[in-house]
Amino acid sequence: MRTHTLFPMLTASLLPGIGRLRKVACSSHGWKSQLLLAFILALVSGGIGKADMHRLYIGTYTVGGSSSEGIYTCSFDDETGAISTPVLAAEAINPSFLAIHASGKFLYAVNEVSEGEGRANGGVSAYRIQEDGMLTLINQQPSLGGAPCHCNIDGTGKFLLIANYVGGNIVVYPIGDDGALGPASCNVQHEGSSVDKSRQEAAHAHSINLSADNRFAYAADLGTDRIQIYRFDESSGILEAASPSSVSVEPGGGPRHFSIHPNGKFAYSNNELTCMVSVFHRDREHGGLTRIQDLSTLPKDTEASVRRSTAECLVHPTGKFAYVSNRGHDSIAVYTVNSDDGTLTLVDVVSTGGQEPRNFVIAPNGLFLLAENQNSDTVITFEINQTTGNLKSTDHMVEVGRPVCIRFLP
């Protein structure tokens, strides 16, 4: 949502008065009334203090002593990086990761719970986005696997894809014209394990991403140390193993999230268990990945006692920079991207100003990065240096209980 008003609610509250004032001004022709009318109209239309305001939504954890009650919404000023106070948009249980439909009409959330042991169900929820930004529940579907932790909508807007961490599987749901989720069209179970017996005793699908052409889906599986590669049929919502069907990272790495470069030729995955980032060449025709580089997300002088755990990996919209968040070290690693081969060079590692940074997001104009500190209950805005990619903390911060994911309304 883009608007040139200070806030949508302000506009709504002023419009009736503007209408009455217009009548008075036109009937009296008084210069004071006309001047006041012109001032208010300029203020509301953005003629004074004009700024592009975007609505965003925040997914959270609501259990374990959290103050959160569900999904929150607020406004973001893309000139200053300011964030308005988050407002509860919908009550929900552990709506950790979100996906917003390209139409701007619907929002989807995975409810990250796992009832009992093994591959029990969590849930997936569909919401209608109201004009005031509030969310109305449309329907829910079982996740067909425990602890759903990530979701994305395909390029046609007809399917939602999710990853189940405990279940170790990927599920696809049809999206109806009314935004409702239909029964799953596809459910792919991952199998295998790796060297870390405490975390990699079984498959743990941690994310699902699609290529820009909508032909391939990539699932990072922490438990098997592999990125699984699928051909995606956008007419049926079916996933089939591509050829090659996967690529490995270093044993014990634990790939978590995955980001494709805007040119489609490179891709990146953060390895949660070792605080490394892997760089891949990507075959745009067949979807295959070739690992070409692994490098640390931490400074060389990081003490051995610091917990190693990465959370998010994103490429800047320009393709010039890449970022990875570190939990334990509580920072974001900043890299420049070699435009010839996609390899990374570490520029800096910047504190997020809080504890346990999770997902972060880059503002639509590419000028700001919004980082969530899950254990500090904060979202903080950083300005992105457009030459170096480096991050500079701004004075803009808001509080929300255990934030996990941020998504901008298109």
CORQUI-V216647 format. One record per residue. N is the residue number from 1. PHI is phi in whole degrees, -180 to 180 (* if undefined). OMEGA is omega in radians with two decimals (none if undefined). BURIAL is 1 if it has 16 or more other C-alpha atoms within 10 Angstrom, else 0. Layout:
n-><N;N>
phi-><PHI;PHI>
omega-><OMEGA;OMEGA>
burial-><BURIAL;BURIAL>
This chain:
n-><1;2;3;4;5;6;7;8;9;10;11;12;13;14;15;16;17;18;19;20;21;22;23;24;25;26;27;28;29;30;31;32;33;34;35;36;37;38;39;40;41;42;43;44;45;46;47;48;49;50;51;52;53;54;55;56;57;58;59;60;61;62;63;64;65;66;67;68;69;70;71;72;73;74;75;76;77;78;79;80;81;82;83;84;85;86;87;88;89;90;91;92;93;94;95;96;97;98;99;100;101;102;103;104;105;106;107;108;109;110;111;112;113;114;115;116;117;118;119;120;121;122;123;124;125;126;127;128;129;130;131;132;133;134;135;136;137;138;139;140;141;142;143;144;145;146;147;148;149;150;151;152;153;154;155;156;157;158;159;160;161;162;163;164;165;166;167;168;169;170;171;172;173;174;175;176;177;178;179;180;181;182;183;184;185;186;187;188;189;190;191;192;193;194;195;196;197;198;199;200;201;202;203;204;205;206;207;208;209;210;211;212;213;214;215;216;217;218;219;220;221;222;223;224;225;226;227;228;229;230;231;232;233;234;235;236;237;238;239;240;241;242;243;244;245;246;247;248;249;250;251;252;253;254;255;256;257;258;259;260;261;262;263;264;265;266;267;268;269;270;271;272;273;274;275;276;277;278;279;280;281;282;283;284;285;286;287;288;289;290;291;292;293;294;295;296;297;298;299;300;301;302;303;304;305;306;307;308;309;310;311;312;313;314;315;316;317;318;319;320;321;322;323;324;325;326;327;328;329;330;331;332;333;334;335;336;337;338;339;340;341;342;343;344;345;346;347;348;349;350;351;352;353;354;355;356;357;358;359;360;361;362;363;364;365;366;367;368;369;370;371;372;373;374;375;376;377;378;379;380;381;382;383;384;385;386;387;388;389;390;391;392;393;394;395;396;397;398;399;400;401;402;403;404;405;406;407;408;409;410>
phi-><*;-121;-147;-103;-101;-67;-153;-56;-67;-64;-60;-61;-75;-87;-57;-60;-66;-62;-60;-67;-66;-60;-64;-64;-64;-70;-80;-92;57;-71;-67;-68;-67;-66;-67;-64;-61;-63;-64;-67;-63;-66;-63;-71;-82;98;-65;-116;62;-59;-150;-90;-103;-121;-87;-134;-125;-122;-88;-141;-97;-111;-107;72;84;-72;-87;-75;-117;157;-99;-115;-133;-160;-107;-126;-94;-84;-95;-112;85;-73;-120;-76;-62;-61;-121;-65;-95;-163;-74;-164;-98;46;-80;-70;-109;-123;-143;-113;-65;-60;-72;78;-97;-133;-130;-125;-137;-88;-96;-79;-131;-143;-83;76;-107;75;-107;-73;-84;-105;-147;-133;-120;-111;-128;-96;-88;-81;-61;-87;92;-72;-114;-116;-65;-94;-166;-136;-132;-68;-79;63;-176;-74;55;-61;-130;-160;-155;-152;-103;-72;-66;-83;77;-101;-142;-110;-112;-130;-118;-104;-70;-68;-69;67;-138;-115;-129;-119;-123;-69;-109;-78;-61;-89;89;-70;-90;-88;-58;-56;-92;-159;-144;-110;-93;-84;-132;125;-158;-150;-80;-86;-69;-82;-124;-124;-76;-158;-65;-139;-64;-117;-163;-143;-134;-115;-70;-61;-85;70;-92;-132;-120;-125;-117;-80;-115;-63;-73;-110;60;-137;-99;-82;-118;-127;-83;-112;-93;-75;-90;-114;74;-105;-103;-131;-58;-81;-132;-72;-93;-167;-140;-99;-107;-60;-53;86;-70;73;-60;-118;-119;-146;-139;-97;-62;-55;-81;77;-93;-127;-150;-141;-138;-90;-96;-62;-81;-121;55;-123;-119;-106;-111;-126;-83;-119;-82;-68;-81;-111;84;-68;-123;-125;-75;-123;-157;-134;-147;-73;-102;-121;-63;-62;-92;-64;-68;-64;-75;-71;-64;-102;-166;-94;-128;-130;-141;-140;-101;-63;-55;-77;80;-85;-135;-138;-138;-138;-94;-112;-92;95;-77;56;-155;-124;-81;-113;-128;-96;-107;-71;-69;-82;-126;82;-66;-110;-127;-70;-99;-165;-127;-111;-62;-88;73;-167;-113;64;-64;-107;-59;-135;-139;-101;-60;-53;-86;76;-92;-135;-121;-106;-109;-106;-105;-58;-87;-110;59;-135;-122;-124;-93;-119;-85;-98;-70;-76;-98;-103;85;-67;-111;-128;-65;-99;-89;-99;-150;-129;-108;-155;-66;43;-70;-123;-145;-122;-138;-87;-71;-58>
omega-><3.09;3.12;3.12;3.02;3.07;3.03;3.13;-3.11;3.10;3.12;-3.10;-3.11;-3.11;-3.01;3.12;3.13;3.12;3.12;3.13;-3.13;3.12;3.14;3.14;-3.10;-3.10;-3.09;-3.08;-3.06;3.14;-3.07;3.13;3.14;-3.13;3.13;3.11;3.11;-3.13;3.14;-3.09;3.13;3.11;3.14;-3.07;-3.10;3.09;3.13;3.09;3.14;-3.08;3.10;3.07;-3.12;3.12;3.01;3.05;-3.12;-3.09;3.01;-3.01;2.87;-3.10;-3.09;3.10;3.10;3.14;3.05;-3.11;3.10;-3.14;-3.11;-3.09;3.09;3.08;3.13;3.14;3.12;-3.03;2.98;-3.07;-3.06;-3.12;3.11;3.09;-3.14;-3.14;3.13;3.12;-3.14;3.12;3.02;-3.13;3.11;3.09;3.07;-2.92;-3.11;-3.03;2.97;-3.12;-3.13;-3.10;3.11;-3.08;-3.07;-3.00;3.06;-3.13;-3.13;2.95;3.06;-2.94;3.06;3.10;-3.08;3.14;-3.10;3.08;-3.00;-3.14;-3.04;2.78;-3.13;3.06;-3.04;3.08;-3.12;2.97;-3.14;-3.14;-3.12;3.14;3.11;3.11;-3.08;3.07;-3.11;3.08;3.07;3.13;3.04;3.02;-3.10;3.14;3.09;-3.09;3.04;3.02;-2.92;-3.10;3.12;3.09;3.09;-3.11;-3.04;3.11;-3.06;-3.07;-3.07;3.01;3.11;3.14;3.04;3.09;-3.08;-3.12;3.13;-3.12;-3.09;3.12;-3.09;3.12;3.12;3.01;3.07;3.14;3.12;3.12;3.13;-3.10;3.08;3.05;3.05;-3.05;3.06;-3.09;3.12;-3.08;-3.13;3.02;3.10;3.06;-3.13;3.09;-2.84;-3.14;-3.01;3.12;-3.10;-3.02;3.14;3.14;3.10;3.09;3.11;-3.02;3.10;3.09;-3.10;3.14;3.06;-3.10;3.13;3.05;-3.07;-3.05;3.04;-3.09;-3.13;3.07;-3.11;-3.10;-3.04;-3.07;-3.11;-3.12;2.90;3.11;-3.06;-3.11;2.87;-3.12;3.09;-3.05;3.08;-3.08;-3.08;-3.12;3.04;3.05;-3.12;3.07;3.08;0.09;-3.03;-3.12;3.00;-3.09;2.91;3.11;3.13;-3.13;-3.11;3.14;3.14;-3.01;3.13;-2.96;-3.11;3.14;3.11;3.13;3.13;3.10;-3.06;-3.11;3.07;-3.02;3.06;3.04;3.13;-3.00;-2.94;-3.07;-3.08;3.04;3.00;3.14;3.14;-3.11;2.82;-3.08;3.05;-3.06;-3.13;-3.04;3.07;-3.05;3.14;3.04;-3.12;-3.06;-3.08;2.98;3.09;-3.01;3.04;-3.07;3.03;-3.11;-3.07;3.13;-3.10;-3.10;-3.10;-3.12;3.13;3.14;3.13;3.08;-3.08;-3.01;3.12;-3.13;2.99;3.10;-3.12;3.10;-3.07;-3.07;-3.03;3.03;-3.05;3.07;3.12;3.13;2.98;-3.02;3.03;3.07;-3.03;3.01;3.07;-3.10;-3.13;2.88;-3.10;3.04;-3.04;-3.12;-3.05;3.09;-3.13;-3.04;2.99;-3.13;-3.14;-3.09;3.00;-2.93;3.10;3.10;3.09;3.14;-3.05;3.02;3.09;-3.11;3.03;2.94;-3.09;3.08;-3.10;-3.10;-3.14;3.09;-3.05;-3.06;3.00;3.13;-3.09;3.11;3.06;-3.00;-3.04;3.04;3.09;-3.11;2.92;-3.05;3.13;3.04;3.05;-3.13;3.03;-3.01;3.09;-3.06;-3.05;-3.06;-3.06;3.07;-3.13;3.05;3.11;-3.00;-3.12;3.04;-3.14;3.04;-3.04;3.03;3.14;-3.09;-3.00;3.05;3.05;3.09;3.00;-3.13;none>
burial-><0;0;0;1;1;1;1;1;0;0;1;0;0;0;0;0;0;1;0;0;1;1;0;0;1;0;0;0;0;0;0;0;1;1;0;0;1;0;0;1;1;0;1;1;1;1;0;0;0;1;1;1;1;1;1;1;1;1;1;1;1;1;0;0;0;1;0;1;1;1;1;1;1;1;1;1;1;1;0;1;1;1;1;1;0;1;1;1;1;1;1;1;1;1;1;1;1;1;1;1;1;0;0;0;1;1;1;1;1;1;1;1;1;1;0;0;0;0;1;1;1;1;1;1;1;1;1;1;1;0;0;0;1;1;1;1;1;1;0;1;1;1;1;1;1;1;1;1;1;1;1;1;1;1;1;0;1;1;1;1;1;1;1;1;1;1;1;1;1;1;1;1;1;1;1;0;0;0;1;1;1;1;0;1;0;1;1;0;0;1;0;0;1;1;0;0;0;0;1;1;0;1;1;1;1;1;1;1;1;1;1;1;0;0;1;1;1;1;1;1;1;1;1;1;1;1;1;1;1;1;1;1;0;1;0;0;1;1;1;0;0;1;0;0;1;1;1;1;1;0;0;1;1;1;1;1;1;1;1;1;1;1;0;1;1;1;1;1;1;1;1;1;1;1;1;1;1;1;1;1;1;1;0;1;0;0;1;1;1;0;1;0;0;1;0;0;1;1;0;0;0;0;0;0;0;0;0;1;1;1;1;1;1;1;1;1;0;0;1;1;1;1;1;1;1;1;1;0;1;1;1;1;1;1;1;1;1;0;0;0;0;1;1;1;0;1;0;1;1;1;1;1;1;1;1;1;1;1;1;1;1;1;1;0;0;1;1;1;1;1;1;1;1;1;1;1;1;1;1;1;1;1;1;1;0;0;0;0;1;1;1;1;1;0;0;0;1;1;0;1;1;1;1;1;1;1;1;1;1;0>
